[in-house]
Amino acid sequence: MLFRIDPTSGDPLYAQLAAQVRTAVAHDELRPGERLPSARDLAASLDVNLHTVLHAYQELRDEGVIELRRGRGAVVTGSGAPDLTDLHAAVDALVVAARRLRVAPETVTALVKEALR
């Protein structure tokens, strides 16, 4: 899996990393039992602080998406990947409606974030 961060984004770097793992798990790009890069390796490859990666991994651990195992690192669990079929359909419908109404992606994102609070 290739991780990317956007330092200009309003989202914290750890949140960007955690979101990428969640998305990969939801799309079956990461499967149960797969290992994530070590926190040190990932921090070095992205040129970010080690604690940034650890924060993302701890958040994912707390959500049950990964397990942190001494000596084995971060491993994807089977419990963090619910069936998102209905959610994908709703997102597709939202995208269709937003395009029909010519609403900017940033506006749609802001509306979704507000609705999730």
C-alpha positions in Angstrom: 0.0 0.0 0.0 1.3 3.4 -0.9 0.7 6.1 1.7 0.4 9.8 0.8 0.0 12.8 2.9 -1.0 16.4 2.0 0.7 18.9 4.3 -1.5 21.6 3.0 -4.7 19.8 4.0 -6.7 21.0 7.0 -6.7 17.4 8.3 -3.9 16.4 10.7 -1.3 14.2 9.2 -2.1 11.3 11.6 -5.8 11.5 10.5 -4.8 11.4 6.9 -2.8 8.2 7.5 -5.6 6.6 9.5 -8.2 7.5 6.9 -6.1 5.8 4.2 -5.9 2.6 6.1 -9.6 2.6 6.8 -10.4 3.2 3.1 -8.0 0.4 2.1 -9.6 -2.0 4.5 -13.1 -1.0 3.4 -12.2 -1.6 -0.3 -10.4 -4.9 0.5 -7.1 -3.5 -0.5 -5.9 -4.5 2.9 -7.1 -7.8 4.2 -7.1 -9.3 7.7 -3.6 -10.6 8.6 -1.8 -8.1 6.4 1.0 -6.2 8.0 1.4 -2.4 7.7 4.8 -0.9 7.5 6.6 -0.4 10.7 6.0 3.0 12.2 9.7 3.9 11.8 9.8 2.9 8.2 6.6 4.7 7.3 7.6 7.9 9.2 11.0 7.9 7.3 9.4 7.3 3.9 6.9 10.1 4.4 9.4 12.4 6.2 7.1 12.8 9.2 7.6 12.5 12.9 7.5 8.9 14.3 4.8 10.0 16.8 2.6 11.1 13.9 2.5 7.5 12.6 2.2 6.0 16.1 -0.8 8.3 16.7 -2.5 7.0 13.5 -1.7 3.4 14.4 -3.0 3.9 18.0 -6.3 5.4 16.7 -6.7 2.5 14.3 -6.0 0.1 17.2 -8.6 1.7 19.4 -11.2 1.4 16.6 -10.3 -2.3 16.1 -9.0 -1.9 12.6 -5.5 -3.1 13.4 -3.7 -4.9 16.2 -0.3 -3.7 17.4 1.8 -6.8 18.2 5.2 -6.6 19.8 7.8 -7.9 17.3 5.2 -8.1 14.4 4.1 -4.5 14.2 0.7 -3.4 13.0 -1.6 -6.1 11.6 -5.0 -5.7 10.0 -7.8 -7.4 12.0 -10.9 -8.9 10.6 -13.2 -6.9 12.9 -12.6 -3.4 11.5 -14.2 -4.0 8.1 -18.0 -3.9 8.2 -20.0 -4.4 5.1 -20.2 -1.0 3.5 -22.4 -1.9 0.5 -25.2 0.3 1.6 -22.9 3.2 2.4 -21.2 2.9 -1.0 -24.6 3.1 -2.7 -25.5 6.2 -0.6 -22.2 7.9 -1.5 -22.8 7.1 -5.2 -26.3 8.7 -5.0 -24.8 11.7 -3.2 -22.2 12.2 -6.0 -24.9 11.9 -8.7 -27.1 14.5 -6.9 -24.1 16.8 -6.3 -23.1 16.7 -10.0 -26.7 17.2 -11.1 -26.9 20.3 -8.9 -23.4 21.4 -9.8 -22.3 21.6 -6.2 -18.5 21.9 -5.7 -16.8 18.9 -4.2 -15.5 21.0 -1.3 -19.1 22.0 -0.5 -20.3 18.4 -0.5 -17.4 17.4 1.7 -18.2 20.2 4.2 -21.8 19.2 4.2 -21.0 15.5 4.9 -18.5 16.4 7.7 -21.1 18.7 9.3 -23.7 16.0 9.1 -21.4 13.5 10.8 -20.8 15.7 13.8 
